[in-house]
Amino acid sequence: MIATPDKISPLAPKKYVKAPPVQGVHFATAAAHIRYPGRQDVLLMAFDEGTAVAGVFTRSKCPSAAVDWCRKILPQGKARALVVNSGNANAFTGKLGILAAEKTAQSAAQVLKCKADEVSVASTGVIGEPLDASKIERVMPDLATRAMAGDWLDAARAIMTTDTFPKLAAQKVGHINIVGIAKGAGMIQPDMATLLSFVFTDAKIAPQLLQKMLARATERSFNRVTVDGDTSTSDTLLAFATGKSAELAEGSAEAKSFERALIRVLRDLAIMVAKDGEGARKFITVEIKGAKGKRAALKIARSVANSPLVKTAIAGEDANWGRVVMAVGKAGEAADRDKLSIAFGPHVVAANGARVPDYSEEDVTNYMRGENITITADLGIGKGRATMWTCDLTKDYVAINGDYRS
């Protein structure tokens, strides 16, 4: 039996935004019994004609069949539907996987009376197990009949696997609405997208401009989050713009405001992914300052954020700055030991390459007991800065993943 969390992460949102309907978007969920008995595990999003689509995908050299399908149809920039299933990633499934992705798209196209290449598909769950697309086909007519502007949290729940809470974010820019959902808890170091994330807006925007905005926004959001340093086969981020509201022209003030709002939506979702890291009890922000350049700072930040020794120290509420020194030094970027300073929250524990002799161990220990921890490393050799978001590494991570497939 697949390991699933028996309690919600302590870092889960206390309340969710009230996400508005997005004109031209209708959806429904169903229990197709793909893997989770009695759970909603298929999501159909139906879009009005004229909807534009953009996307970014995993950097994995072993992508899922769903990723291959979406990459194939994306260049036309048009979408009428999105079908997502949880419980099975349809990855490493050979020709059967390709056929399952195609059949899923065709079944949606048939009931929505559109072309199959206007249907995006996404799958998440166990890798290597064939996906029985007939289970999705059987629920498709009912999904199409029930599709409406409903509760976005229902959509977010339907795409969960080991997530302990749904991930939802929204922004409003003038008359334009932006709503995003995501799933992700483990196998998270996207450097392209998170496991699955979908953004919906009623803005009227050309696919090429939407693609540019999405790529830039991803770089400042999902490319800054990691849970365990592992990149999924299935990472997919898709944005759909129905064109039912204001039109955005490249370079306009309205387009710039829209892009800032898009970044906020994606950042909110990315942070929720880190806060729902499998077994997480602490949310960690890693801030790197004074590096040689931006790229160097990001590489160092990722080295700290992915370090099992740093993450387990945080889990144990131990301000072990020596492990941060280790992670900075192993990143392979320029560093000067005698200029390095490290802080946990407001507490500077090391400066100019040595421990601060008069820092208060009691104050630092009290800070480490909190749920939100910031680690700051100032290299003192340049102006490069970067931020990464991650979580601690606990025994529960091993428990969840130790029997994930069996």
ABEGO torsion letter per residue (X at the ends): XBBBBABBBAABBABBBBBBBBBGBBBBBBBAGAABBGBBABBBBBBBBGBBBBBBBBABABBBAAAAAAAAAAAAGBBABBBBBBGBAGBGAEAAAAAAAAAAAAAAAAAAGBBAAABBBBBBEBBGBBBBAAAAAAAAAAAAAABBBBBAAAAAAAABBABABBBBBBBBBEABBBBBBBBEABGBBAGABBABBBBBBABBBBAAAAAAAAAAAAAABAAABBAAGBBBAABBBBBBBAGABBBBBBGBAAAAAAAAAAAAAAAAAAAAAAAABBGBABBBBBBBBGBABAAAAAAAAAAAAABAAAAAAAAAGBBBAAAAAAAAAAAGBBBBAAABBBBBEABBABBGGBBBAABBAAAAAAAAABABBBBBBBAGABABBBBBBBBBBBAAAAAAAAAAAX
